[in-house]
Each structure stands twice: as C-alpha cells, then as structure tokens.
C-alpha cells in the first residue's frame, strides 16, 4: 500500500476505546482506500491510524465533551 494523495482533515478524529486521536490528514492509497493520518511520530512524520483495531472516525461535533477534552490535550 502506498499513499498517492493527502488531503487536510480539519476537525476529524479517530476513536479507539477510550483513546481519541486528532486526524491531521486523510490519505488516498494506490488501492483506492482512504485512511486517516495522525501526527504520532516523534520525528514529525504522519502515521496511519490503527484501523484494524476496530476504532471509528468521528467529526468534532460527534465527540462527547470528555472525548473532545482528551483529544485536545494531545495536540
């Protein structure tokens, strides 16, 4: 899988259990799949979200107050 295009993902998040990540961008793969990219790397690179763990993409308006606060702490 190779990312061939990147689009900004303003106000989008990925939630898995109690962890909420801010999605920095969405990447389009050469296989036609859209995946979220988060700034989790200490080297400043974007990493793919762990979609195989069963999490979900949510827009900021879909987050609970606690989820929103938890996500903002990680920025």
MDTraj code that builds the backbone (N, CA, C; nanometers):
import mdtraj as md
import numpy as np

residues = "UNK UNK UNK UNK UNK UNK UNK UNK UNK UNK UNK UNK UNK UNK UNK UNK UNK UNK UNK UNK UNK UNK UNK UNK UNK UNK UNK UNK UNK UNK UNK UNK UNK UNK UNK UNK UNK UNK UNK UNK UNK UNK UNK UNK UNK UNK UNK UNK UNK UNK UNK UNK UNK UNK UNK UNK UNK UNK UNK UNK UNK UNK UNK UNK UNK UNK UNK UNK UNK UNK UNK UNK UNK UNK UNK".split()
xyz = np.array([
    [0.0842, -0.1177, 0.0000],
    [0.0000, 0.0000, 0.0000],
    [0.0887, 0.1240, 0.0000],
    [0.0553, 0.2161, -0.0883],
    [0.1292, 0.3409, -0.0987],
    [0.0301, 0.4567, -0.1008],
    [0.0586, 0.5627, -0.0260],
    [-0.0281, 0.6805, -0.0256],
    [0.0076, 0.7653, -0.1468],
    [-0.0951, 0.7968, -0.2284],
    [-0.0706, 0.8728, -0.3509],
    [-0.1247, 1.0154, -0.3441],
    [-0.2093, 1.0438, -0.2446],
    [-0.2637, 1.1787, -0.2301],
    [-0.2957, 1.2026, -0.0837],
    [-0.2733, 1.3259, -0.0367],
    [-0.3041, 1.3624, 0.1020],
    [-0.3949, 1.4846, 0.1009],
    [-0.5020, 1.4802, 0.1848],
    [-0.5966, 1.5901, 0.1978],
    [-0.6075, 1.6298, 0.3447],
    [-0.6148, 1.7589, 0.3785],
    [-0.6298, 1.8011, 0.5182],
    [-0.7569, 1.7428, 0.5796],
    [-0.7534, 1.7200, 0.7097],
    [-0.8687, 1.6605, 0.7799],
    [-0.9058, 1.7462, 0.9007],
    [-0.9455, 1.8680, 0.8763],
    [-0.9793, 1.9596, 0.9850],
    [-1.1001, 1.9088, 1.0636],
    [-1.0863, 1.9065, 1.1963],
    [-1.1933, 1.8677, 1.2895],
    [-1.2331, 1.7202, 1.2817],
    [-1.1449, 1.6335, 1.2318],
    [-1.1725, 1.4905, 1.2287],
    [-1.0853, 1.4181, 1.3302],
    [-1.1410, 1.3124, 1.3895],
    [-1.0748, 1.2365, 1.4950],
    [-1.0930, 1.0877, 1.4687],
    [-1.0073, 1.0091, 1.5322],
    [-1.0206, 0.8637, 1.5281],
    [-1.0274, 0.8160, 1.6717],
    [-1.1334, 0.7424, 1.7049],
    [-1.1533, 0.6945, 1.8418],
    [-1.1415, 0.5433, 1.8458],
    [-1.0607, 0.4966, 1.9404],
    [-1.0496, 0.3540, 1.9678],
    [-1.0598, 0.3371, 2.1181],
    [-1.1641, 0.2695, 2.1624],
    [-1.1924, 0.2516, 2.3049],
    [-1.1932, 0.3883, 2.3729],
    [-1.1005, 0.4160, 2.4646],
    [-1.1016, 0.5447, 2.5355],
    [-1.0002, 0.6445, 2.4800],
    [-0.9298, 0.6077, 2.3737],
    [-0.8290, 0.6962, 2.3158],
    [-0.8852, 0.7667, 2.1928],
    [-0.8612, 0.8986, 2.1850],
    [-0.9077, 0.9788, 2.0717],
    [-0.7879, 1.0514, 2.0114],
    [-0.7620, 1.0271, 1.8830],
    [-0.6527, 1.0930, 1.8127],
    [-0.7083, 1.1990, 1.7190],
    [-0.6393, 1.3117, 1.7075],
    [-0.6720, 1.4133, 1.6088],
    [-0.6165, 1.3660, 1.4747],
    [-0.7022, 1.3587, 1.3740],
    [-0.6581, 1.3183, 1.2404],
    [-0.6070, 1.4434, 1.1685],
    [-0.4810, 1.4433, 1.1308],
    [-0.4199, 1.5588, 1.0641],
    [-0.4569, 1.5644, 0.9163],
    [-0.4679, 1.4472, 0.8548],
    [-0.4960, 1.4406, 0.7111],
    [-0.5550, 1.3042, 0.6776],
    [-0.6185, 1.2983, 0.5614],
    [-0.6624, 1.1709, 0.5062],
    [-0.5742, 1.1402, 0.3864],
    [-0.5324, 1.0159, 0.3763],
    [-0.4507, 0.9736, 0.2637],
    [-0.5284, 0.8789, 0.1742],
    [-0.5124, 0.8967, 0.0445],
    [-0.5715, 0.8064, -0.0542],
    [-0.4623, 0.7107, -0.0989],
    [-0.4891, 0.5813, -0.0875],
    [-0.3876, 0.4818, -0.1244],
    [-0.4002, 0.4433, -0.2716],
    [-0.2974, 0.3784, -0.3211],
    [-0.2999, 0.3309, -0.4592],
    [-0.4008, 0.2180, -0.4790],
    [-0.4579, 0.1685, -0.3689],
    [-0.5618, 0.0653, -0.3757],
    [-0.7018, 0.1257, -0.3674],
    [-0.7106, 0.2616, -0.3601],
    [-0.8391, 0.3295, -0.3548],
    [-0.8970, 0.3447, -0.2157],
    [-0.8215, 0.3083, -0.1136],
    [-0.8674, 0.3176, 0.0246],
    [-0.8313, 0.4548, 0.0816],
    [-0.9202, 0.5106, 0.1642],
    [-0.8921, 0.6351, 0.2347],
    [-0.8581, 0.6004, 0.3785],
    [-0.7445, 0.6519, 0.4264],
    [-0.7002, 0.6231, 0.5626],
    [-0.6657, 0.7529, 0.6337],
    [-0.6862, 0.7536, 0.7652],
    [-0.6514, 0.8701, 0.8451],
    [-0.5043, 0.8692, 0.8815],
    [-0.4468, 0.9887, 0.8905],
    [-0.3067, 1.0047, 0.9282],
    [-0.2994, 1.0939, 1.0517],
    [-0.2249, 1.0496, 1.1519],
    [-0.2112, 1.1258, 1.2759],
    [-0.0656, 1.1633, 1.2974],
    [-0.0438, 1.2709, 1.3701],
    [0.0919, 1.3159, 1.4000],
    [0.1467, 1.2486, 1.5233],
    [0.1624, 1.1181, 1.5198],
    [0.2068, 1.0426, 1.6370],
    [0.3561, 1.0173, 1.6394],
    [0.4243, 1.0494, 1.5332],
    [0.5672, 1.0211, 1.5273],
    [0.6505, 1.1284, 1.5947],
    [0.7476, 1.0892, 1.6721],
    [0.8351, 1.1862, 1.7377],
    [0.9267, 1.2548, 1.6366],
    [0.9371, 1.1988, 1.5170],
    [1.0210, 1.2581, 1.4130],
    [0.9441, 1.3546, 1.3232],
    [0.8175, 1.3827, 1.3580],
    [0.7369, 1.4771, 1.2821],
    [0.6646, 1.4187, 1.1629],
    [0.6733, 1.2885, 1.1431],
    [0.6036, 1.2266, 1.0303],
    [0.4627, 1.1858, 1.0701],
    [0.3757, 1.1765, 0.9715],
    [0.2396, 1.1303, 0.9954],
    [0.2368, 0.9783, 0.9956],
    [0.1571, 0.9219, 1.0853],
    [0.1412, 0.7765, 1.0957],
    [-0.0038, 0.7418, 1.0648],
    [-0.0267, 0.6230, 1.0103],
    [-0.1640, 0.5790, 0.9854],
    [-0.2306, 0.5418, 1.1169],
    [-0.3612, 0.5676, 1.1257],
    [-0.4341, 0.5308, 1.2464],
    [-0.4518, 0.3796, 1.2492],
    [-0.4633, 0.3224, 1.3686],
    [-0.4747, 0.1759, 1.3804],
    [-0.6152, 0.1270, 1.3483],
    [-0.6571, 0.1341, 1.2214],
    [-0.7944, 0.0996, 1.1834],
    [-0.8296, -0.0464, 1.2074],
    [-0.7335, -0.1322, 1.2072],
    [-0.7630, -0.2749, 1.2272],
    [-0.7981, -0.3068, 1.3722],
    [-0.7924, -0.2069, 1.4580],
    [-0.8257, -0.2278, 1.5991],
    [-0.9744, -0.2101, 1.6259],
    [-1.0500, -0.1682, 1.5261],
    [-1.1939, -0.1551, 1.5432],
    [-1.2406, -0.0171, 1.5845],
    [-1.1594, 0.0849, 1.5657],
    [-1.1992, 0.2209, 1.6006],
    [-1.2880, 0.2826, 1.4931],
    [-1.3277, 0.4097, 1.5167],
    [-1.4152, 0.4802, 1.4233],
    [-1.3656, 0.6229, 1.4018],
    [-1.3932, 0.6768, 1.2826],
    [-1.3676, 0.8175, 1.2537],
    [-1.4876, 0.8979, 1.3011],
    [-1.4614, 1.0104, 1.3663],
    [-1.5683, 1.0970, 1.4147],
    [-1.5339, 1.2426, 1.3846],
    [-1.6350, 1.3205, 1.3492],
    [-1.6161, 1.4647, 1.3351],
    [-1.6250, 1.5268, 1.4744],
    [-1.5632, 1.6440, 1.4932],
    [-1.5618, 1.7093, 1.6245],
    [-1.7017, 1.7182, 1.6852],
    [-1.8032, 1.7437, 1.6035],
    [-1.9408, 1.7562, 1.6547],
    [-1.9947, 1.6246, 1.7104],
    [-1.9326, 1.5134, 1.6742],
    [-1.9783, 1.3830, 1.7214],
    [-1.9120, 1.3399, 1.8517],
    [-1.8095, 1.4131, 1.8955],
    [-1.7385, 1.3762, 2.0182],
    [-1.8166, 1.4202, 2.1411],
    [-1.8073, 1.3419, 2.2473],
    [-1.8613, 1.3865, 2.3753],
    [-1.7675, 1.4932, 2.4304],
    [-1.8094, 1.5637, 2.5331],
    [-1.7250, 1.6663, 2.5950],
    [-1.5944, 1.6058, 2.6464],
    [-1.6022, 1.4905, 2.7123],
    [-1.4819, 1.4241, 2.7643],
    [-1.3873, 1.3824, 2.6514],
    [-1.4420, 1.3295, 2.5424],
    [-1.3590, 1.2888, 2.4290],
    [-1.2900, 1.4095, 2.3657],
    [-1.3633, 1.5187, 2.3536],
    [-1.3071, 1.6401, 2.2956],
    [-1.1925, 1.6945, 2.3801],
    [-1.2104, 1.6960, 2.5110],
    [-1.1053, 1.7435, 2.6010],
    [-0.9835, 1.6516, 2.5965],
    [-1.0058, 1.5213, 2.5918],
    [-0.8949, 1.4254, 2.5860],
    [-0.8156, 1.4431, 2.4567],
    [-0.8842, 1.4649, 2.3460],
    [-0.8166, 1.4832, 2.2174],
    [-0.7366, 1.6128, 2.2158],
    [-0.7917, 1.7188, 2.2726],
    [-0.7232, 1.8479, 2.2735],
    [-0.5974, 1.8459, 2.3592],
    [-0.5927, 1.7612, 2.4609],
    [-0.4743, 1.7510, 2.5469],
    [-0.3545, 1.6948, 2.4712],
    [-0.3802, 1.6181, 2.3659],
    [-0.2722, 1.5528, 2.2912],
    [-0.2193, 1.6380, 2.1771],
    [-0.2768, 1.7531, 2.1526],
    [-0.2309, 1.8387, 2.0413],
    [-0.0989, 1.9001, 2.0724],
])
top = md.Topology()
chain = top.add_chain()
for i, resn in enumerate(residues, 1):
    res = top.add_residue(resn, chain, resSeq=i)
    for name in ("N", "CA", "C"):
        top.add_atom(name, md.element.get_by_symbol(name[0]), res)
traj = md.Trajectory(xyz[None], top)
